[in-house]
Amino acid sequence: MISDSELRRRMMGCWLGKAVGGTLGMPYEGVRNTLNLTYYDPMPEEMLPNDDLDAQVVYAFLLDKMEQPRVDRHVLTEAWRHIGMSPDEYGICKRNMKLGLVPPATGSYDNPFARGMGAAIRTEIWACLAPGQPELAAAYAYEDACMDHAGEGVDAAVFLAALQSMAFVEQDREALLDQAMAYLPAESELRQAIQNTRKWWAESGDWHVVQKRLADRYLNDNFTDVVINLAYIVLGWLAGEGQFGKSICAAVNAGQDTDCTGATLGALLGILDPDSIEQNWLTPIGRDLVLSESVSGVTHPPTLDGFTDQIMGLRHKLAGRAPAVEAQPQDTSHLAIRAEVAFDDDDALPDVNEAPAMPTDAQPISLPGQYVQWPAADCCGRQVWLRYRISLADTGPVQLLFNTPEPMRVWLDGHGILASEGSAFVPAMHRAPKGQGLTVDLLAGEHEVVAVMRRPEAGPLTWCIGLSDVKASPVCNDWLADVFDRPGRTVAVR
């Protein structure tokens, strides 16, 4: 049985390790090449704010206000009222909530970022509230992750929460990994990636060899994908040889979601051995709890020490209560989008500066949502044309996103606005690929979007369309929710 004093010491190590690792990795978030860091660069003057910790501070605030706190998805959805940023799956979750969905549908419906890192990075609070109780920590993590993730994105959070919970009472790295992997489905790509990381490390013991093999096998367009990033966290742990600084640098140097890999591994190592965090990593960042400016309406302790005390007290208030949430399956058929589709066999895409020449035999079609993966066999021509009708409640600037890996052209009300010869599939408002997102001033009322894409040689035709409110948040804009022609909302034909 772990004593309260030892528990607090390890919790403090958790938050300090997270602050150190996040501050190390933050300047390199999204870098696609490998790095060669051995220390902070640039040197910080305090911990850098990070949504990895922001959400957990908001959760603690919400739970602490309750006379009898409980961890469940409906309580945790209140956190989004306090978190102003809307990148990737955060924005999808907020949009789905506006559409009337509740978890887990907010995470599973129409979500191209379902396997992002957004929930995996906020698991430490669940481990700290259930130390040495991996089943309970995993249950808490599920309630959190299902708000904005599905599949591997949820599995990653469950895996990490269980791993971090066990780290309070178990020191052996291989035993911890074995036990935590039992929380991953047998067919999980994440499970396979972690198995391969361990296997390839045992075979070569060479960080560069393993990192390259992981990148070759699992890297995709989205640098926040959980599979590659959790593999890099495990690689950092293996390559660090028990040294805190060497471990977090090994994770961050692999690239991708570097603030998250550094912060997550730093937190785990801090739980395992708070004394392993060398003073030279702690002195530059101090112990102040620094949150992002997008967090609002939250009262929090000013220091990581105070936050640790808050979590200790919250653990006693929770008293090990497990989530008790009844499943609420939701029908999303009413959220289908009505559009028109047509095909032609032209080799060359039309000039975006000319009026759109959509074939006259266009037919009505019902699309499952804004994110579509269409089998190539259903594309009855070399080019696929789509016509969407949208309706805006207000006049002002909006961002239009049309993201696809294929060459494409897009017209808005007959005017060409987007053109791309192929790009990464990253349908994020704040990092739309070049030529696939644009801010335009539009009047309130009805508008028409016409798009044409070249059919892929193999695999599905994938695209995502969306609009965001530039006025509300100039950074990581919030998706506009109810603008398309749906069964319950008809947009007039222009």
N, C-alpha and C positions, 0 to 999 in steps of 0.2 A: 504494500500500500504506500503510495507516494505521499509524503507529507505536504502540507500547505506551503511551507517555506521552500521546499524543493520544487514544488509545482510552480510557484511564483517565479523562482529563479529561471526555470526553463521557459515559462511564458515570456519573461522579459528577453531571454535569448532569442525567442521566436521573432518578436517585433523588432529588436535591434538588427538581427540578421536580415529580416525582410527590408528594413530601411537601407541597410548597407548595400545589399544586392540590387535593389531597385535603383538606388542612386548611381551605382556603377554602370548599370545597363541602360538607363534612360537616354543618355545622349546618342545612343546607337540604335534606338528602337526602329525596326524595319530594315536595317542594313542587310543586304543579301549576300555579301561576301564575308569571309572569315576575318577575324580581328587578331590582334596580338597584344591585348591588354595584360598588364601585370599589376595595375593599381588604377585609382581614379584618374580619368583624363577626359574633361578638365577637372581640376580640384574643386570640390564643392565647399560652400560655406555653411550649409545646413542640408538636412535630408531633402531630396527632391520630391515634390508631391507626386502621387501616383494613384491611379484608380484601383490598383491592386489593393491598396490599403483604404482608400476613400470609402468604398462600399462597406467594408467591414466596420469602420467607425460609425457609419450611418446605421447599420444593423444593430450595433451595440446601443446606440442612442434610442432606437425604436423599442428594442426589447427591454431596456432599462426603465422606460417610462411605464411599462405594464406592471400592474400589481402582481399578476401571476403570469410571467412571460412564457411564451410558447414559440417554438420555431416551426413555422409552416409557411407555405408559399403565399398565402393570402396576407399574412402579416408582413412578409418581406417585400411584397409588391409596393408597399407604401414608400419604400426607399427611393423609388424612381421619382417621387415628388421632390426629393432633395438633391438628386444628381442631375446636373444640367447638361452634362456631355452626352452625346448620342452616337458614338462611333459604332459601326458594324452591328453586332447582335444587340447592343444596348438600344440602338435606334429602331431595330426591327421589333424588339419587345415592346417599346413604347408605342409604336404604330399599331401593333396588334392589340394592345390594351385599349387604344382609342377606337378600334373596330369592335370592341365589346368582348374580346376573348379573355379568358383567365388561364393561368398555368394549369397543365403543361402545354395547352394549345398556343400560348403566347411564345413559347420556345420552338414548337415543332411546325407551326403553320408558316409556309411561305418564307422560310428563313435560309438564305444562302450562307449564313454564318453560324449555322447550328453547331458546328464543331470548332468554333473559335475558342480562344483562351480565356474569355471573359469570366467564366465561373471557376475555372481551374485556379485562377490567381487570387481567389477570395475564400479559400478553404481553411485558412489557419484558425479563424475564429471558431469554426465547428470542431476542430481538433482540440482547441483550448477549452471549449465548453464540455468536451467529452474525452478528457485525456485517459488513455488506456482503455477506451471503450470504442473500438473502431466501428462496430455496427451502428452505434448511436451517431457517431461523427459522420458516417456515410449517409445515414438517413437525413441528418440535418443538411448535408451538402446537396443531396438530391432535391430537397425542397427549394433550395436556393437556385440550383443550376437549371431546373426545369422551367424557370421563368423566361430564360432567353436562349436556351440550348436544347438540343435533342441528340440522341445517339452518342457518338464519341465525345461530344462536348459535355454531356452529363456524366458519362463513364469516367472521363478524366478527373472531374471534380470529386466523384465518389472515391476513386483510387487514391487521390492525393489526401483527402480528408482522413481516410482509413490509415494511410501510411503515416501521416503526421500524428495522428492519435496514438498509434502504436509506438512511435518514436519517444513518447514520454516514459515508456516502461521497457523498451527493448533497444539495445544498442547495436546488435549485429546487422550490418547492412544487407547481407544476402538473405537473412531470415526476414527482415522487414520487406524487402522486395518480393520475396516468395509469398508472404502473407497478403500483401497489398494486391498482388496480381490476381489473387483469388476473387477479387471484387470486379474483375473485368470479364466480360463475356468471352467464351472460347474463340468465337469468330471475330473478335475485335481486332481491327487493324492497329489500334493503340497497343494492345497486348503483344501483337506480333512485333511491333517496333521496339518495345522495351525488351522483349526476349532477344531480338537480334542485336540490340545494343550490348547487352550482357555477353552474348555469345561472341560477337566480333571483338569486344574488348578482351575477353579471355583468350582469344586466338592470337591477337596482335599486340595488345597493350600499347597501341600507338594511337594517340588522339586524332591525328590527321587522317589516318587510314579509316577509323570508325566514323569520323565526322563526314568524310567524303562518301562513304558507303550509305550512310543515313540520308544525306542530301540526294544522292542519285536515286534512292528508292522512294523517299517519302516527300521530298520538297514539291510544293505546288505554288500556285499564284498568290495564295494568301499567307503572308508572313506570320499571321496569328494562329495558324492551324495547330490544333492541340497535338497531333500525332508527332510531327517533327519536333515541336518545342518540348514536349515531355521526354522524348528520346534524348534531346540535348541536356535536359536537366539530369537525367540518369547518367549520361556520359560525363557530365561535369563532376558528379558525385564519385564515379568510378575513377576518373583521371586525377582527382584532387589529392589522392593518397592521404586522406585524413586531415588535410590542411584547409582551413576555411578559405583564405584568400585564393589559393591555387584552385580550389574547387569552383568558386563562383566565377573566377576568370575563365576557367575552362568551359563553363556553361555559356557565358556571355560571348566568348570569342567565336562560338559556332555561328553567331548571327541570328537573324529572324527576330522574334519577339524578345529582345535582349533584356529589357527592364523586367519582364515577367519571369524569364528563366533565372536571372540573377536573384530576383526577390524571392521566388519560390524555393530555390535551393538554399539561399541564405537563411530563410526561416526554418527550414528543416534542420539544417546544421546547427542553428541556434537552439532548437529544442533538444537535439541530441547532446550537445555540449556547449553551453553558453560561454565557457572559458576558452573555447576554440576561436572565438572572434577576437583577433588581435587588436590591441589598442590603437594601432595606426589606422585601422579601418573605422574606428568609432570616433576618434577625436575630431575629424573634420566635419562630421554631420551633427554632433551634439545629440541631445535626447529630446528636443522639441518635436511635437507631433504636428507635422505640416500637411495640410490638405490642399487639394486643388481648388482654384477659385470658383469652379462650377458647383461645388457643394454649398448648399444654403439651408438655413433654417435648422441647423444642428448645433447643439451645445456639446462640446467634447472636452476631455481633459487636455491641458496644454502640453503635456509631455507624454512620452511613451511609458514612463513609469506610472503615471496616473491612469493611462489607458490599460495597462496591465492590471492595476488594482480594480478598475471597473470590470474587466473580464472575470477576475477572481470573484468579485461580488455577484456578478451575473450568473456565474456557474452555480453558486449556492442557491440563488433564487430559482434557477431552472430545475435544480434538484434531479437532474437526469431524466426529465420528462421527454418521452419520445414524441415525434410528430403524430398527430391523429387526424389525418385529412382524408376525407372520402373522395374517391376518384370522380371527376366531373367531365366525362367525355363531351366534347363539343362538336356540333355539326358546323362545318365551314363551307358548305355548298352555297350558302347565300353570299359568300364573299368571292365567288367566281367572277371573273371579269369578262364582259361581253366585248368582243372585238370583231374585226373582219380579217380574213386571210386570203391571199392569192399567190399564185406561183407563175414563174416564167423560166425559160431556158436560156436567157441571155448569158453570155460569158462575162461581160463587163458590167460592173455596177454603174448606174446612171450618175450623171454629174449632179452633185448636191446643190449647185448654184442654179440649176434649172428646176422648173416645177416638177413635183413628183408624178411619175407616170405609172401609177398603180394599175395593174390589169383590171379591166372592166368586169371580169367574172368573179370578183371577190365574193366570198361567202361568209355568213356569220359563223363565229366560233366562240366557244366558251373556254376560257383559260383558267386554270386552277388558282392563279394568283399573279403577282407581279414578277415572280421568279419562275421561269419555265425551263424544263429540260425536255425537249421534243425529240423522239426517236428519228434518226435520219431517214428511216424507211417511210415516215409520214410526210416527208418533204417531197412534194411531187414536182420538183423542178430544181434547176440550179440556184434559183433565187427565191426567197420567201419574203413576201410583203405582208405587212400588218398595218391595220388602222385602228387606233385607239381614240376614244372620245373622253375628254376630261372636263370637269366643271370646277371652277374655283369660286370660293365664297368671297374672297377679298381681292382688291387690286394691289399689285406690288410686285417686288422681285421674288422669283422662285428659282430654284435650281432644278433643271431637268436632267435626269440621269438615264442613259440607255447604254448598258454595259453588256458586251458579248465578246467572246474570243474571236469571232469571225469578222471579216470585212463587212462594213455596214454604212448606211447613210440614213439620216433622220431629218424630217421636215416638221416644222411646227406652224400650223395654219398656212401651209403652202410655202413657207420660207425655209431653205436649207440651213440647219444649225449645227449638225454634228456629222463628222465623217471620220472613219478610221479604217485602216487596212488590216486590222486584227490587233488584239490587245490581250492583256491579262484579264481574267475574270475576277474582278474585285468590285462588286456593286456597292461601294461605300461612298456616301455623299462627300466626306471630307478627303477622300483620296481616289476619286474617280480617275481612271486612266485618261491620258490625253486624247482629246477628240470624242470623249464619251460622256462628258458632263458640261453643262453651261448654265450660267445664271442669266435669266431673261426677265424683263418687266412685262407682266401680263395683266390685262383687265379682268375684273371679276366676270364670271360667266363661262360659256362653253368654248372649248378649243379642240383642235384635232391634231393628233400626232401620227405621222406616217413613217414607217421604218421599213427598210429592205436589208436583208442579210444574205450572204452567200451560204449555201448549204455546206456543212463540213464534209470532208471526204469519208470520215468514219466517226462513229460516236454520235451522241445526241447534239442537236442544235440547242445551245444554252444562251439565255438572255435574261436580263432583269431591267425593268423600267420603274422609275420612281420620281417623285417630286418632293422637294423639301422647302421649308419655310425659312428663307434667308433672314427675314426681319427678326424672327424670334431668337435665333442663335446663329451668329455669323461663323461660329466654329462648330463643326460636327452637327450640321443642321438637322432638325427634327423632320422626319418623313411626314408628309401630308397623308392623312389616312383615308379619307372618304372623298376621293376625287374621280374615281373611275366609274364607268358604266357597269353597275352590278345588278343582279336580279331585284334587289330592294331599292335601287337608286338608278333611275334612268337619266342619261345625259342626252339632250336633244341632238338630232342630226343637224349639222350646219348647212 
